[in-house]
């Protein structure tokens, strides 16, 4: 590498590596950038443990706790750590989307119920078929097959 890259380029890439954080990248994108820049700082990553430690330090708050704990409590190599971080990120993002989806559904359900209540009160009576549909859909949950 000394032959192909000027010292300024190597120094710039080393500085870029030192400040590398996951930020808005997903774990795979962060890993790719980490791998690309780590070629310029081989002296900073003399062992597998040093490589794993530096990778973990740049992870986002979403996954850093679980990944740091795994790094401390096991002998994971860099490849296994990347896979573990990706799986952790996928799991947490899926849970976040599910929570957001269920809270949106609850909000929409509450708004729909309020509107329906006002409508029937305004009409001075029942709202007809929509009320019976709401009552039937709100009845006891379906039983599990035995």
ZAMARGU-4260 file (C-alpha; in steps of 0.2 Angstrom, whole numbers, plus 5000, padded with zeros to 4 digits):
<rodrens>
0) 5000/5000/5000 | 5014/5012/5003 | 5019/5011/4985 | 5001/5015/4978 | 4994/5028/4990
5) 5002/5044/4995 | 5005/5048/5013 | 4991/5061/5013 | 4978/5049/5007 | 4983/5036/5020
10) 4983/5049/5034 | 4966/5055/5029 | 4959/5037/5028 | 4966/5034/5045 | 4958/5049/5052
15) 4942/5044/5044 | 4943/5027/5052 | 4947/5034/5070 | 4931/5044/5069 | 4920/5031/5061
20) 4903/5028/5069 | 4888/5018/5063 | 4877/5033/5063 | 4863/5031/5051 | 4871/5017/5042
25) 4864/4999/5045 | 4876/4986/5053 | 4881/4979/5036 | 4885/4996/5029 | 4895/5001/5044
30) 4905/4984/5043 | 4909/4988/5024 | 4915/5005/5029 | 4925/4998/5044 | 4933/4985/5033
35) 4937/4997/5019 | 4946/5010/5031 | 4954/4997/5042 | 4966/4993/5029 | 4974/5010/5032
40) 4976/5007/5051 | 4983/4989/5053 | 4994/4995/5067 | 4979/5000/5077 | 4971/4983/5076
45) 4985/4971/5080 | 4974/4957/5087 | 4956/4950/5084 | 4951/4957/5101 | 4957/4975/5096
50) 4947/4973/5079 | 4931/4968/5088 | 4933/4981/5102 | 4935/4995/5089 | 4920/4988/5079
55) 4909/4988/5094 | 4914/5006/5100 | 4907/5013/5083 | 4890/5004/5084 | 4874/5014/5086
60) 4865/5015/5103 | 4852/5003/5096 | 4863/4988/5097 | 4879/4993/5107 | 4874/4986/5124
65) 4870/4969/5118 | 4885/4968/5106 | 4897/4974/5119 | 4890/4962/5132 | 4892/4948/5119
70) 4910/4954/5115 | 4915/4954/5134 | 4907/4937/5138 | 4913/4927/5124 | 4927/4924/5112
75) 4919/4930/5096 | 4929/4934/5081 | 4926/4949/5070 | 4915/4940/5058 | 4904/4932/5071
80) 4902/4949/5080 | 4896/4957/5063 | 4883/4943/5061 | 4878/4945/5079 | 4876/4964/5078
85) 4866/4962/5062 | 4854/4950/5070 | 4852/4961/5085 | 4849/4976/5074 | 4836/4967/5064
90) 4827/4960/5079 | 4826/4977/5087 | 4820/4986/5072 | 4807/4973/5069 | 4801/4975/5087
95) 4801/4994/5085 | 4790/4993/5069 | 4778/4981/5077 | 4776/4993/5092 | 4774/5008/5081
100) 4761/4999/5070 | 4751/4993/5085 | 4751/5011/5093 | 4745/5018/5076 | 4731/5005/5076
105) 4726/5009/5093 | 4726/5027/5089 | 4716/5024/5073 | 4704/5013/5083 | 4701/5026/5096
110) 4698/5040/5083 | 4686/5028/5074 | 4676/5024/5090 | 4675/5043/5095 | 4668/5047/5078
115) 4655/5033/5078 | 4650/5038/5095 | 4647/5056/5090 | 4638/5050/5075 | 4625/5039/5084
120) 4623/5052/5097 | 4620/5066/5084 | 4607/5055/5075 | 4598/5051/5091 | 4600/5033/5090
125) 4609/5018/5084 | 4621/5019/5069 | 4613/5004/5061 | 4624/4990/5053 | 4641/4998/5057
130) 4636/4997/5076 | 4632/4978/5074 | 4648/4975/5065 | 4658/4984/5078 | 4649/4974/5092
135) 4652/4957/5083 | 4670/4961/5080 | 4673/4966/5098 | 4665/4950/5105 | 4675/4937/5113
140) 4692/4933/5104 | 4692/4917/5093 | 4695/4901/5103 | 4711/4891/5099 | 4709/4875/5090
145) 4712/4860/5101
</rodrens>
